[in-house]
Amino acid sequence: MPMVVLETDHLVLRAFTEADTDGVLEAASAPSTQKWLPMPEPGRPYTREEAEKWCTVTAPGLRASGDGQQWAACDSVTGRFAGAVGLLRTLWKARTTEVGYWFAPWARGRGLATEAVVAVTRWAIVELGFERVELKAATGNLASRRVAEKAGFEFEGIERNAMPLHEGRTGLAVYSLIPSDLAF
């Protein structure tokens, strides 16, 4: 995938750099983040080394492999790392991909995740010609599910027992957005 910088009203979405390590570590280590994302595998803390590897190896590697792309979502005024948004599980032949996101506790409740999801999804459909973008959120993660709905995604159903968490497993609410859903 081509690396692009996307801008919204309040965010700049750009490639991760080593300078994002501390922001990633802080956000990913927060108990409220850990509750819904198995980063790392359940049962152990997220380390600085893992945050640095995410910023310098894993995120750039996803783009290079064609599997997806990850953006560091940064406050457009201060430059502060707010969260991550990205495309993953990309199937080029089928023209489908999945959008995922997580944001630092300080950045939640401000509409930033919705802005980021809308920007990335619109880019994937309009600029890259994708025919379907999926979004999956833990069934109990009501805030993340609201992001999907506010971003215009259509609820399709539940994948039962689909994802491990630090405390057991969860089902995933599945949403999708297709080109005809976009309001131009």
PyMOL CGO cylinders between C-alpha atoms (Angstrom):
from pymol import cmd
from pymol.cgo import CYLINDER

trace = [
    CYLINDER, 0.00, 0.00, 0.00, 1.19, 3.49, -0.61, 0.3, 1, 1, 1, 1, 1, 1,
    CYLINDER, 1.19, 3.49, -0.61, 2.07, 5.44, 2.53, 0.3, 1, 1, 1, 1, 1, 1,
    CYLINDER, 2.07, 5.44, 2.53, 0.01, 8.58, 2.70, 0.3, 1, 1, 1, 1, 1, 1,
    CYLINDER, 0.01, 8.58, 2.70, -0.61, 11.24, 5.30, 0.3, 1, 1, 1, 1, 1, 1,
    CYLINDER, -0.61, 11.24, 5.30, -4.28, 11.86, 5.99, 0.3, 1, 1, 1, 1, 1, 1,
    CYLINDER, -4.28, 11.86, 5.99, -5.62, 14.92, 7.79, 0.3, 1, 1, 1, 1, 1, 1,
    CYLINDER, -5.62, 14.92, 7.79, -8.93, 15.41, 9.58, 0.3, 1, 1, 1, 1, 1, 1,
    CYLINDER, -8.93, 15.41, 9.58, -10.30, 18.40, 11.47, 0.3, 1, 1, 1, 1, 1, 1,
    CYLINDER, -10.30, 18.40, 11.47, -8.32, 17.47, 14.59, 0.3, 1, 1, 1, 1, 1, 1,
    CYLINDER, -8.32, 17.47, 14.59, -5.79, 14.81, 13.58, 0.3, 1, 1, 1, 1, 1, 1,
    CYLINDER, -5.79, 14.81, 13.58, -2.84, 14.12, 11.35, 0.3, 1, 1, 1, 1, 1, 1,
    CYLINDER, -2.84, 14.12, 11.35, -2.59, 10.44, 10.42, 0.3, 1, 1, 1, 1, 1, 1,
    CYLINDER, -2.59, 10.44, 10.42, 0.98, 9.59, 9.50, 0.3, 1, 1, 1, 1, 1, 1,
    CYLINDER, 0.98, 9.59, 9.50, 3.48, 6.75, 9.58, 0.3, 1, 1, 1, 1, 1, 1,
    CYLINDER, 3.48, 6.75, 9.58, 4.71, 5.60, 12.97, 0.3, 1, 1, 1, 1, 1, 1,
    CYLINDER, 4.71, 5.60, 12.97, 8.23, 6.63, 13.92, 0.3, 1, 1, 1, 1, 1, 1,
    CYLINDER, 8.23, 6.63, 13.92, 10.51, 5.74, 16.82, 0.3, 1, 1, 1, 1, 1, 1,
    CYLINDER, 10.51, 5.74, 16.82, 9.51, 9.06, 18.40, 0.3, 1, 1, 1, 1, 1, 1,
    CYLINDER, 9.51, 9.06, 18.40, 6.00, 7.61, 18.96, 0.3, 1, 1, 1, 1, 1, 1,
    CYLINDER, 6.00, 7.61, 18.96, 7.31, 4.88, 21.28, 0.3, 1, 1, 1, 1, 1, 1,
    CYLINDER, 7.31, 4.88, 21.28, 6.51, 6.63, 24.57, 0.3, 1, 1, 1, 1, 1, 1,
    CYLINDER, 6.51, 6.63, 24.57, 3.02, 7.61, 23.44, 0.3, 1, 1, 1, 1, 1, 1,
    CYLINDER, 3.02, 7.61, 23.44, 2.30, 4.06, 22.24, 0.3, 1, 1, 1, 1, 1, 1,
    CYLINDER, 2.30, 4.06, 22.24, 3.61, 2.59, 25.48, 0.3, 1, 1, 1, 1, 1, 1,
    CYLINDER, 3.61, 2.59, 25.48, 1.50, 4.93, 27.61, 0.3, 1, 1, 1, 1, 1, 1,
    CYLINDER, 1.50, 4.93, 27.61, -1.70, 4.39, 25.60, 0.3, 1, 1, 1, 1, 1, 1,
    CYLINDER, -1.70, 4.39, 25.60, -1.32, 0.64, 25.11, 0.3, 1, 1, 1, 1, 1, 1,
    CYLINDER, -1.32, 0.64, 25.11, -0.44, 0.06, 28.78, 0.3, 1, 1, 1, 1, 1, 1,
    CYLINDER, -0.44, 0.06, 28.78, -3.56, 1.79, 30.08, 0.3, 1, 1, 1, 1, 1, 1,
    CYLINDER, -3.56, 1.79, 30.08, -5.91, -0.64, 31.82, 0.3, 1, 1, 1, 1, 1, 1,
    CYLINDER, -5.91, -0.64, 31.82, -8.82, 0.71, 29.78, 0.3, 1, 1, 1, 1, 1, 1,
    CYLINDER, -8.82, 0.71, 29.78, -6.94, -0.16, 26.57, 0.3, 1, 1, 1, 1, 1, 1,
    CYLINDER, -6.94, -0.16, 26.57, -5.79, -3.53, 27.85, 0.3, 1, 1, 1, 1, 1, 1,
    CYLINDER, -5.79, -3.53, 27.85, -9.37, -4.42, 28.75, 0.3, 1, 1, 1, 1, 1, 1,
    CYLINDER, -9.37, -4.42, 28.75, -10.37, -4.66, 25.08, 0.3, 1, 1, 1, 1, 1, 1,
    CYLINDER, -10.37, -4.66, 25.08, -7.16, -5.43, 23.21, 0.3, 1, 1, 1, 1, 1, 1,
    CYLINDER, -7.16, -5.43, 23.21, -4.91, -8.42, 23.71, 0.3, 1, 1, 1, 1, 1, 1,
    CYLINDER, -4.91, -8.42, 23.71, -1.71, -6.35, 23.40, 0.3, 1, 1, 1, 1, 1, 1,
    CYLINDER, -1.71, -6.35, 23.40, 0.44, -8.22, 23.99, 0.3, 1, 1, 1, 1, 1, 1,
    CYLINDER, 0.44, -8.22, 23.99, -0.87, -11.71, 24.52, 0.3, 1, 1, 1, 1, 1, 1,
    CYLINDER, -0.87, -11.71, 24.52, -3.13, -11.97, 27.55, 0.3, 1, 1, 1, 1, 1, 1,
    CYLINDER, -3.13, -11.97, 27.55, -1.40, -12.33, 30.91, 0.3, 1, 1, 1, 1, 1, 1,
    CYLINDER, -1.40, -12.33, 30.91, 1.59, -10.00, 30.69, 0.3, 1, 1, 1, 1, 1, 1,
    CYLINDER, 1.59, -10.00, 30.69, 2.30, -6.27, 30.53, 0.3, 1, 1, 1, 1, 1, 1,
    CYLINDER, 2.30, -6.27, 30.53, 3.05, -4.34, 27.37, 0.3, 1, 1, 1, 1, 1, 1,
    CYLINDER, 3.05, -4.34, 27.37, 6.73, -3.35, 27.32, 0.3, 1, 1, 1, 1, 1, 1,
    CYLINDER, 6.73, -3.35, 27.32, 8.73, -0.43, 25.95, 0.3, 1, 1, 1, 1, 1, 1,
    CYLINDER, 8.73, -0.43, 25.95, 10.54, -2.85, 23.65, 0.3, 1, 1, 1, 1, 1, 1,
    CYLINDER, 10.54, -2.85, 23.65, 7.19, -3.98, 22.19, 0.3, 1, 1, 1, 1, 1, 1,
    CYLINDER, 7.19, -3.98, 22.19, 6.08, -0.37, 21.70, 0.3, 1, 1, 1, 1, 1, 1,
    CYLINDER, 6.08, -0.37, 21.70, 9.32, 0.46, 19.91, 0.3, 1, 1, 1, 1, 1, 1,
    CYLINDER, 9.32, 0.46, 19.91, 9.06, -2.67, 17.75, 0.3, 1, 1, 1, 1, 1, 1,
    CYLINDER, 9.06, -2.67, 17.75, 5.48, -1.73, 16.84, 0.3, 1, 1, 1, 1, 1, 1,
    CYLINDER, 5.48, -1.73, 16.84, 6.60, 1.74, 15.73, 0.3, 1, 1, 1, 1, 1, 1,
    CYLINDER, 6.60, 1.74, 15.73, 9.75, 0.75, 13.85, 0.3, 1, 1, 1, 1, 1, 1,
    CYLINDER, 9.75, 0.75, 13.85, 9.18, -2.81, 12.60, 0.3, 1, 1, 1, 1, 1, 1,
    CYLINDER, 9.18, -2.81, 12.60, 5.62, -4.14, 12.85, 0.3, 1, 1, 1, 1, 1, 1,
    CYLINDER, 5.62, -4.14, 12.85, 3.60, -1.16, 11.61, 0.3, 1, 1, 1, 1, 1, 1,
    CYLINDER, 3.60, -1.16, 11.61, 5.93, -0.44, 8.65, 0.3, 1, 1, 1, 1, 1, 1,
    CYLINDER, 5.93, -0.44, 8.65, 6.07, -4.18, 7.91, 0.3, 1, 1, 1, 1, 1, 1,
    CYLINDER, 6.07, -4.18, 7.91, 2.31, -4.41, 7.47, 0.3, 1, 1, 1, 1, 1, 1,
    CYLINDER, 2.31, -4.41, 7.47, 2.42, -1.82, 4.72, 0.3, 1, 1, 1, 1, 1, 1,
    CYLINDER, 2.42, -1.82, 4.72, 5.45, -3.39, 3.04, 0.3, 1, 1, 1, 1, 1, 1,
    CYLINDER, 5.45, -3.39, 3.04, 3.80, -6.83, 3.03, 0.3, 1, 1, 1, 1, 1, 1,
    CYLINDER, 3.80, -6.83, 3.03, 0.57, -5.51, 1.54, 0.3, 1, 1, 1, 1, 1, 1,
    CYLINDER, 0.57, -5.51, 1.54, -1.46, -6.86, 4.46, 0.3, 1, 1, 1, 1, 1, 1,
    CYLINDER, -1.46, -6.86, 4.46, -2.44, -3.41, 5.66, 0.3, 1, 1, 1, 1, 1, 1,
    CYLINDER, -2.44, -3.41, 5.66, -1.29, -0.05, 6.88, 0.3, 1, 1, 1, 1, 1, 1,
    CYLINDER, -1.29, -0.05, 6.88, -1.06, 1.60, 10.27, 0.3, 1, 1, 1, 1, 1, 1,
    CYLINDER, -1.06, 1.60, 10.27, -1.19, 5.30, 11.02, 0.3, 1, 1, 1, 1, 1, 1,
    CYLINDER, -1.19, 5.30, 11.02, -0.16, 7.16, 14.15, 0.3, 1, 1, 1, 1, 1, 1,
    CYLINDER, -0.16, 7.16, 14.15, -3.08, 9.48, 14.91, 0.3, 1, 1, 1, 1, 1, 1,
    CYLINDER, -3.08, 9.48, 14.91, -1.63, 12.70, 16.28, 0.3, 1, 1, 1, 1, 1, 1,
    CYLINDER, -1.63, 12.70, 16.28, -3.28, 15.88, 17.52, 0.3, 1, 1, 1, 1, 1, 1,
    CYLINDER, -3.28, 15.88, 17.52, -3.06, 18.34, 14.64, 0.3, 1, 1, 1, 1, 1, 1,
    CYLINDER, -3.06, 18.34, 14.64, -2.20, 21.27, 16.93, 0.3, 1, 1, 1, 1, 1, 1,
    CYLINDER, -2.20, 21.27, 16.93, 0.20, 19.76, 19.47, 0.3, 1, 1, 1, 1, 1, 1,
    CYLINDER, 0.20, 19.76, 19.47, 1.46, 16.71, 17.57, 0.3, 1, 1, 1, 1, 1, 1,
    CYLINDER, 1.46, 16.71, 17.57, 0.77, 14.54, 20.63, 0.3, 1, 1, 1, 1, 1, 1,
    CYLINDER, 0.77, 14.54, 20.63, 0.22, 10.84, 19.90, 0.3, 1, 1, 1, 1, 1, 1,
    CYLINDER, 0.22, 10.84, 19.90, -3.51, 10.15, 20.35, 0.3, 1, 1, 1, 1, 1, 1,
    CYLINDER, -3.51, 10.15, 20.35, -3.89, 6.64, 19.01, 0.3, 1, 1, 1, 1, 1, 1,
    CYLINDER, -3.89, 6.64, 19.01, -3.57, 4.21, 16.17, 0.3, 1, 1, 1, 1, 1, 1,
    CYLINDER, -3.57, 4.21, 16.17, -5.79, 3.47, 13.22, 0.3, 1, 1, 1, 1, 1, 1,
    CYLINDER, -5.79, 3.47, 13.22, -5.07, 1.06, 10.47, 0.3, 1, 1, 1, 1, 1, 1,
    CYLINDER, -5.07, 1.06, 10.47, -6.09, -1.40, 7.81, 0.3, 1, 1, 1, 1, 1, 1,
    CYLINDER, -6.09, -1.40, 7.81, -5.41, -5.09, 8.29, 0.3, 1, 1, 1, 1, 1, 1,
    CYLINDER, -5.41, -5.09, 8.29, -6.35, -8.48, 6.86, 0.3, 1, 1, 1, 1, 1, 1,
    CYLINDER, -6.35, -8.48, 6.86, -6.39, -6.95, 3.39, 0.3, 1, 1, 1, 1, 1, 1,
    CYLINDER, -6.39, -6.95, 3.39, -7.51, -9.21, 0.56, 0.3, 1, 1, 1, 1, 1, 1,
    CYLINDER, -7.51, -9.21, 0.56, -6.49, -7.43, -2.62, 0.3, 1, 1, 1, 1, 1, 1,
    CYLINDER, -6.49, -7.43, -2.62, -8.23, -9.79, -5.05, 0.3, 1, 1, 1, 1, 1, 1,
    CYLINDER, -8.23, -9.79, -5.05, -11.52, -9.44, -3.18, 0.3, 1, 1, 1, 1, 1, 1,
    CYLINDER, -11.52, -9.44, -3.18, -10.90, -5.70, -2.58, 0.3, 1, 1, 1, 1, 1, 1,
    CYLINDER, -10.90, -5.70, -2.58, -11.74, -6.07, 1.12, 0.3, 1, 1, 1, 1, 1, 1,
    CYLINDER, -11.74, -6.07, 1.12, -9.95, -4.96, 4.26, 0.3, 1, 1, 1, 1, 1, 1,
    CYLINDER, -9.95, -4.96, 4.26, -10.62, -4.36, 7.95, 0.3, 1, 1, 1, 1, 1, 1,
    CYLINDER, -10.62, -4.36, 7.95, -10.17, -1.11, 9.86, 0.3, 1, 1, 1, 1, 1, 1,
    CYLINDER, -10.17, -1.11, 9.86, -8.99, -1.23, 13.45, 0.3, 1, 1, 1, 1, 1, 1,
    CYLINDER, -8.99, -1.23, 13.45, -8.19, 1.45, 16.00, 0.3, 1, 1, 1, 1, 1, 1,
    CYLINDER, -8.19, 1.45, 16.00, -7.30, 2.21, 19.60, 0.3, 1, 1, 1, 1, 1, 1,
    CYLINDER, -7.30, 2.21, 19.60, -6.83, 5.54, 21.29, 0.3, 1, 1, 1, 1, 1, 1,
    CYLINDER, -6.83, 5.54, 21.29, -5.12, 6.84, 24.41, 0.3, 1, 1, 1, 1, 1, 1,
    CYLINDER, -5.12, 6.84, 24.41, -7.43, 7.43, 27.37, 0.3, 1, 1, 1, 1, 1, 1,
    CYLINDER, -7.43, 7.43, 27.37, -6.88, 11.22, 27.18, 0.3, 1, 1, 1, 1, 1, 1,
    CYLINDER, -6.88, 11.22, 27.18, -8.08, 11.24, 23.54, 0.3, 1, 1, 1, 1, 1, 1,
    CYLINDER, -8.08, 11.24, 23.54, -11.30, 9.27, 24.02, 0.3, 1, 1, 1, 1, 1, 1,
    CYLINDER, -11.30, 9.27, 24.02, -14.77, 10.76, 24.04, 0.3, 1, 1, 1, 1, 1, 1,
    CYLINDER, -14.77, 10.76, 24.04, -13.80, 13.60, 21.70, 0.3, 1, 1, 1, 1, 1, 1,
    CYLINDER, -13.80, 13.60, 21.70, -14.79, 12.07, 18.35, 0.3, 1, 1, 1, 1, 1, 1,
    CYLINDER, -14.79, 12.07, 18.35, -11.17, 11.51, 17.31, 0.3, 1, 1, 1, 1, 1, 1,
    CYLINDER, -11.17, 11.51, 17.31, -11.52, 7.77, 16.68, 0.3, 1, 1, 1, 1, 1, 1,
    CYLINDER, -11.52, 7.77, 16.68, -14.55, 8.41, 14.49, 0.3, 1, 1, 1, 1, 1, 1,
    CYLINDER, -14.55, 8.41, 14.49, -12.65, 11.08, 12.52, 0.3, 1, 1, 1, 1, 1, 1,
    CYLINDER, -12.65, 11.08, 12.52, -9.75, 8.69, 11.99, 0.3, 1, 1, 1, 1, 1, 1,
    CYLINDER, -9.75, 8.69, 11.99, -11.95, 5.75, 10.96, 0.3, 1, 1, 1, 1, 1, 1,
    CYLINDER, -11.95, 5.75, 10.96, -13.90, 7.90, 8.50, 0.3, 1, 1, 1, 1, 1, 1,
    CYLINDER, -13.90, 7.90, 8.50, -10.69, 9.25, 6.93, 0.3, 1, 1, 1, 1, 1, 1,
    CYLINDER, -10.69, 9.25, 6.93, -9.04, 5.83, 6.55, 0.3, 1, 1, 1, 1, 1, 1,
    CYLINDER, -9.04, 5.83, 6.55, -12.20, 4.11, 5.31, 0.3, 1, 1, 1, 1, 1, 1,
    CYLINDER, -12.20, 4.11, 5.31, -12.94, 6.84, 2.78, 0.3, 1, 1, 1, 1, 1, 1,
    CYLINDER, -12.94, 6.84, 2.78, -9.33, 6.67, 1.55, 0.3, 1, 1, 1, 1, 1, 1,
    CYLINDER, -9.33, 6.67, 1.55, -9.50, 2.88, 1.17, 0.3, 1, 1, 1, 1, 1, 1,
    CYLINDER, -9.50, 2.88, 1.17, -12.74, 3.02, -0.82, 0.3, 1, 1, 1, 1, 1, 1,
    CYLINDER, -12.74, 3.02, -0.82, -12.26, 6.19, -2.88, 0.3, 1, 1, 1, 1, 1, 1,
    CYLINDER, -12.26, 6.19, -2.88, -8.50, 6.14, -3.50, 0.3, 1, 1, 1, 1, 1, 1,
    CYLINDER, -8.50, 6.14, -3.50, -7.74, 2.41, -3.50, 0.3, 1, 1, 1, 1, 1, 1,
    CYLINDER, -7.74, 2.41, -3.50, -11.03, 1.09, -4.84, 0.3, 1, 1, 1, 1, 1, 1,
    CYLINDER, -11.03, 1.09, -4.84, -11.93, -1.25, -1.99, 0.3, 1, 1, 1, 1, 1, 1,
    CYLINDER, -11.93, -1.25, -1.99, -15.42, -2.72, -2.17, 0.3, 1, 1, 1, 1, 1, 1,
    CYLINDER, -15.42, -2.72, -2.17, -15.83, -3.55, 1.51, 0.3, 1, 1, 1, 1, 1, 1,
    CYLINDER, -15.83, -3.55, 1.51, -14.25, -2.34, 4.74, 0.3, 1, 1, 1, 1, 1, 1,
    CYLINDER, -14.25, -2.34, 4.74, -15.03, -4.35, 7.86, 0.3, 1, 1, 1, 1, 1, 1,
    CYLINDER, -15.03, -4.35, 7.86, -14.81, -3.16, 11.44, 0.3, 1, 1, 1, 1, 1, 1,
    CYLINDER, -14.81, -3.16, 11.44, -14.91, -5.55, 14.39, 0.3, 1, 1, 1, 1, 1, 1,
    CYLINDER, -14.91, -5.55, 14.39, -15.32, -4.55, 18.03, 0.3, 1, 1, 1, 1, 1, 1,
    CYLINDER, -15.32, -4.55, 18.03, -15.66, -6.58, 21.21, 0.3, 1, 1, 1, 1, 1, 1,
    CYLINDER, -15.66, -6.58, 21.21, -19.36, -6.94, 21.92, 0.3, 1, 1, 1, 1, 1, 1,
    CYLINDER, -19.36, -6.94, 21.92, -19.01, -5.30, 25.34, 0.3, 1, 1, 1, 1, 1, 1,
    CYLINDER, -19.01, -5.30, 25.34, -16.90, -2.40, 24.08, 0.3, 1, 1, 1, 1, 1, 1,
    CYLINDER, -16.90, -2.40, 24.08, -19.79, 0.01, 23.62, 0.3, 1, 1, 1, 1, 1, 1,
    CYLINDER, -19.79, 0.01, 23.62, -17.56, 3.02, 22.94, 0.3, 1, 1, 1, 1, 1, 1,
    CYLINDER, -17.56, 3.02, 22.94, -15.85, 1.24, 20.06, 0.3, 1, 1, 1, 1, 1, 1,
    CYLINDER, -15.85, 1.24, 20.06, -19.18, 0.08, 18.68, 0.3, 1, 1, 1, 1, 1, 1,
    CYLINDER, -19.18, 0.08, 18.68, -20.45, 3.69, 18.78, 0.3, 1, 1, 1, 1, 1, 1,
    CYLINDER, -20.45, 3.69, 18.78, -17.44, 4.71, 16.69, 0.3, 1, 1, 1, 1, 1, 1,
    CYLINDER, -17.44, 4.71, 16.69, -18.49, 2.17, 14.04, 0.3, 1, 1, 1, 1, 1, 1,
    CYLINDER, -18.49, 2.17, 14.04, -22.05, 3.47, 14.01, 0.3, 1, 1, 1, 1, 1, 1,
    CYLINDER, -22.05, 3.47, 14.01, -21.05, 7.15, 13.96, 0.3, 1, 1, 1, 1, 1, 1,
    CYLINDER, -21.05, 7.15, 13.96, -18.65, 6.42, 11.09, 0.3, 1, 1, 1, 1, 1, 1,
    CYLINDER, -18.65, 6.42, 11.09, -21.55, 5.03, 9.04, 0.3, 1, 1, 1, 1, 1, 1,
    CYLINDER, -21.55, 5.03, 9.04, -20.83, 1.33, 9.31, 0.3, 1, 1, 1, 1, 1, 1,
    CYLINDER, -20.83, 1.33, 9.31, -23.71, -1.14, 9.11, 0.3, 1, 1, 1, 1, 1, 1,
    CYLINDER, -23.71, -1.14, 9.11, -24.04, -3.77, 11.87, 0.3, 1, 1, 1, 1, 1, 1,
    CYLINDER, -24.04, -3.77, 11.87, -24.04, -7.29, 10.44, 0.3, 1, 1, 1, 1, 1, 1,
    CYLINDER, -24.04, -7.29, 10.44, -23.92, -9.64, 13.42, 0.3, 1, 1, 1, 1, 1, 1,
    CYLINDER, -23.92, -9.64, 13.42, -21.75, -11.26, 16.08, 0.3, 1, 1, 1, 1, 1, 1,
    CYLINDER, -21.75, -11.26, 16.08, -18.76, -13.57, 15.67, 0.3, 1, 1, 1, 1, 1, 1,
    CYLINDER, -18.76, -13.57, 15.67, -19.12, -15.65, 18.80, 0.3, 1, 1, 1, 1, 1, 1,
    CYLINDER, -19.12, -15.65, 18.80, -16.11, -16.33, 21.06, 0.3, 1, 1, 1, 1, 1, 1,
    CYLINDER, -16.11, -16.33, 21.06, -13.86, -14.78, 18.40, 0.3, 1, 1, 1, 1, 1, 1,
    CYLINDER, -13.86, -14.78, 18.40, -11.09, -12.98, 20.30, 0.3, 1, 1, 1, 1, 1, 1,
    CYLINDER, -11.09, -12.98, 20.30, -8.94, -13.61, 23.35, 0.3, 1, 1, 1, 1, 1, 1,
    CYLINDER, -8.94, -13.61, 23.35, -8.74, -10.84, 25.91, 0.3, 1, 1, 1, 1, 1, 1,
    CYLINDER, -8.74, -10.84, 25.91, -6.65, -10.54, 29.06, 0.3, 1, 1, 1, 1, 1, 1,
    CYLINDER, -6.65, -10.54, 29.06, -9.65, -11.85, 31.00, 0.3, 1, 1, 1, 1, 1, 1,
    CYLINDER, -9.65, -11.85, 31.00, -11.24, -14.60, 28.90, 0.3, 1, 1, 1, 1, 1, 1,
    CYLINDER, -11.24, -14.60, 28.90, -12.67, -14.38, 25.39, 0.3, 1, 1, 1, 1, 1, 1,
    CYLINDER, -12.67, -14.38, 25.39, -15.24, -12.17, 23.70, 0.3, 1, 1, 1, 1, 1, 1,
    CYLINDER, -15.24, -12.17, 23.70, -17.50, -12.13, 20.73, 0.3, 1, 1, 1, 1, 1, 1,
    CYLINDER, -17.50, -12.13, 20.73, -16.94, -9.53, 18.06, 0.3, 1, 1, 1, 1, 1, 1,
    CYLINDER, -16.94, -9.53, 18.06, -19.63, -7.25, 16.66, 0.3, 1, 1, 1, 1, 1, 1,
    CYLINDER, -19.63, -7.25, 16.66, -19.09, -7.14, 12.90, 0.3, 1, 1, 1, 1, 1, 1,
    CYLINDER, -19.09, -7.14, 12.90, -19.78, -3.99, 10.90, 0.3, 1, 1, 1, 1, 1, 1,
    CYLINDER, -19.78, -3.99, 10.90, -19.15, -3.12, 7.27, 0.3, 1, 1, 1, 1, 1, 1,
    CYLINDER, -19.15, -3.12, 7.27, -19.08, -0.15, 4.97, 0.3, 1, 1, 1, 1, 1, 1,
    CYLINDER, -19.08, -0.15, 4.97, -19.30, -0.39, 1.18, 0.3, 1, 1, 1, 1, 1, 1,
    CYLINDER, -19.30, -0.39, 1.18, -18.97, 2.27, -1.52, 0.3, 1, 1, 1, 1, 1, 1,
    CYLINDER, -18.97, 2.27, -1.52, -22.71, 2.95, -1.74, 0.3, 1, 1, 1, 1, 1, 1,
    CYLINDER, -22.71, 2.95, -1.74, -22.74, 3.78, 2.00, 0.3, 1, 1, 1, 1, 1, 1,
    CYLINDER, -22.74, 3.78, 2.00, -20.48, 6.80, 1.53, 0.3, 1, 1, 1, 1, 1, 1,
    CYLINDER, -20.48, 6.80, 1.53, -22.20, 10.16, 1.64, 0.3, 1, 1, 1, 1, 1, 1,
    CYLINDER, -22.20, 10.16, 1.64, -20.20, 12.36, -0.70, 0.3, 1, 1, 1, 1, 1, 1,
]
cmd.load_cgo(trace, "trace")
